[in-house]
Amino acid sequence: MNQAPANLVLGKRVIEKFKFGFRLVREYSPLLFPSYSLPPKRFVIFGKGRSGSTLLVGLMNSLDQVHCDNEILHNLVPFPRLYIDACASRSQSLVYGFKLLSYQIKSVQPIKKPQEFLYNLNQSGYKIIYLKRHNLLRHALSNIYARQKQFQYRVGQIKKDTTIQVSIEDVLQWIANSERLSEYESNLLQDIPHLSLSYEDNLLNNSSHQATIDKICALLNIPSMPAKTNLVKSTPSQLSDLVANYEELEQAIKASKYSHFLQSADFG
């Protein structure tokens, strides 16, 4: 009997386990030394994707002595709470932050008690910034747009065709899912101190960016300074310019329980 295929499979498994062990040591190595330290000021940007979190990360990273990671828990990691501290300890800045999307603690990471997880995070020095998006119709279209096109434009890039054709069923499903996720987020943060911000009030208009950064700096008890970003809005302000089948969408939304989102959907 030829043992070569079986030995080959076994060899691959051994190699994969070795690679996994090496990654563990590499990723968590800062915590292996008794003298490891964390930046004195820490924060987490928490909420749903497509709510302005990438913009807020960019604004925070434009400040001196601030380093804000993106979605460090995007992929499954062992010991996510320790992994957060490992990422923070590698930062050379006085202020460290990262972005945490709610679905990542709900569905991606092995976190059995998410409210306790966030509470522990807050109690250990991570200030929580809860970023919401009020208009869930615009939020749904932003998600659909991102999947059909691209996420953001940077200053100087040429915009391509910005219109999308949408499935009415998909839009309604996105809104319903976002509603449930919003309720999940609110329940998690019910008894946890946090700074509540919204895309519409704090990030949509460039004129509100500095005041938003001032609020966050006050939360972290650090001096504020001018913030800037090279990201520009990727979707048209008017829904009729964004959605190719806008009339069909408008009629469907008006006939649904989400009709109130039409009132503020433009310029959102």
N, C-alpha and C positions, 0 to 999 in steps of 0.2 A: 504494500500500500504506500502511495506517495505521500510523504509527510510535508512536502515543500509548501503547498498552499496553506496548511494549518500553521506551520512555523512562520510563514509570512504574515498571516493575520495576527498571530501572537506578538511578533516583532513590532508591528504597527501599533498595537495596543500599548506595548511597553513604552514606545517612543512618545505616544500621545500622553501617557501618564507622566512621563518625564517632563514633557513640555508644560503640562498643566502645573506640575510641582514647581518648575522653574518660574512660571508666571506668578504663582502665589508668592514665592520668595521675593521676586522683583517688585511686585505691586505692594506688598505689605512690609517690605524690609525696613522702612523708616520706624515702624512700631516695635521692631525687634531690639532696639537699643534703649536702655533705661533713660538715656538723656534726651530722647526725642521731645520736641516741643511743637505746639500748635501756634499759629498766628494769634495774637491777642484779641483781634476782632474778627468775627466770623458771621456769615449769613447764608441763607438759602432762599432762592427764588422759587416759589412753589405755585403750581397751577396747571392749567391745561396747555397743550401746545397750541401754536397759532394765536396766542394772546398777547404778543409783544415781548415775550421773554428773551428772544434773541437780541432784540433792540436794547432791552434793559441790560443784558449782559455786556453788550458793546459800550453802552454809556458808562457802566461801572468800570470797565477795563480802561476807559480813557482817563481815569483818575490816577494820580500818583499814589504809589504804595498800595494799590488795590489789584488783586488778581481774582478774576471770576471765571471758573471753569464752566463748560457747557454741561451736557447731560452725562455725568459720570456714572449714573446708574441705568443708562440706556440698555446695556447688556447685562445678563445675569452674572452676578459675582457672588462668591461665598462671603459670608459675614459682611453684609453691606454697611452696617454701622461702623465697623472697623475700617472698611475701605474708604469711607468718607474722611476719617481722621488721617489715614495714610496719604490721601490726596492733599489734604490740608497741610500736613507736615512737610510735604515736598515744596510747598510754596515758599518763596523767599520774600513775600510781601508782608506788610504789617496787617493787611486785611485780606481775608480769603472768603470767597463765596462760590457757590455752584448752583446750577439749575436742576430742579427736581420736578418732573412732570408727574401728576397724580396717578396716571395709569401705570407708572413704573413701580410704585409701591403697592398698587392694587393687583397687578397682573404679572409683572416681570420678576421682581425680587422675592426671595423666600421670607417674606415678612408676615408673620401670623397675626401680629397685633399692630397694625399701622398707626393707630392713634398713640399708642404707647411709644412707638418708634419716633414719631414727631415730637412728642412730649419730652422724651429723653434727649433728642437732638437740641431742643430749645433750652432745656435745663443745663446742658453741658456747654452752653455759650453760643449756639448758632441762632441768631435772630432770624425769624421767619417773615419773609415778604410774600404775601399772598396776592398773586396777580390774576385778576378775573377779566373776562370779556362779557359785557352785558348783552350785546346783540348777538344772539346765537344763530340768526340767519346769516349774518355777515361772517360769523365764525365758521359756519358750515361751508360757505362758499370759499373762504380762505383755505380750508383744508382741501377741498376739491381742486381748487386752483393750483395749490402746491403740488398735488399729485399729477396734475396734467402739465404743468409748466415747470417752474422752479421756485425756490423759496424766497429769496430776496435778490434785489439788484443792488450793486454797489455803485457809488458815484462814478460816472464816466462810462458805465456799461450801456450798450444800446438795447432798448426794450424791443422785444419781438411782439408778435401778435398777442394781445392781452385778453382776448375774448375766449370764453369757454362755453361749451354746450353741456348742460347739466340734466341729469335724471331727476325728476321731481321726487320720486321715491327715495333716491339717495339723499337729497337735501333734507327731507323730512326725517329720515332715519338719523342723519348726522345731528340734527337739532335735538331729537329725542335722546340720543346717547349723551350729548353734551349736558342736557338737563340733569340726567341721572348722575353724571360725573360731578357736576356742580354741587348737587346735594351731598354726594359722597365727600367732597372736599370740605364743605361747610360743617358737616358732622365731625370730621376729623379734627378741625381747628376750633371746635366749639369752646373748649376749655383751655386753649393754648394761646398765650399772648402772641400777637402778630400785627404787622402793618398791612392793612388792606389797600390795594391799589387796583385800578382798572385801566384797561387799554384805552377806552374812550376818554376817560377823564385825565389820565396821566401820561399817555404816550402817543396818542393819535396825532396831536398837533405838536409840531416842533417847539412852539412857544411854551409848552408845558414841561418840556424835558428838564430844564434846570431846576424848576420848583420841585419836581419829583426827586431829583438827585439830592436836593437840599433836605427833603424829608428823610431819605434813606441815611444820609450822613448824620442827621440828628439822631436817628434810631441807633446808629452804630457809635455815636458819640465821637465822631471824627470831624475835623474841619471840612467844610464843603469847598468845592473849587469848580471852575467851569468844566462842563462835560460836553463831549461831542461824539458824533457817530458818522460813519461813511455809508450807512445803509439808507436806502430810500424806499418808499412804499412801492410795492410791485403791482398792486391792483388798482384799477381806475376807481375814482371816488363815487361815480354814479353807477348804480347797479345795471342800468340799461346799457352802459358801455362795457360792462364786464360780462354779462350773461347774454349769449346769442339768442336764446329762447326766453328772453325776459318776460314777455307778455304771458307766456304759459306759466312761468314761475310765479308771477305776480298774482294771477288768478287763483292758483293753487294755495298760495300762502294766505290770501284774503279769505279763502274758504276754510282755513284751518284755525286751530287755537293759537297759532303763532302770528296772527295778522298784525299784532302790535309791533313786531320787529321791523315791519316795513316802514314805520314812521321815522325810524332813526337809522335805516340801513344805508342810505346815501351818506357819503362822506365818512363812513365807518370803516 
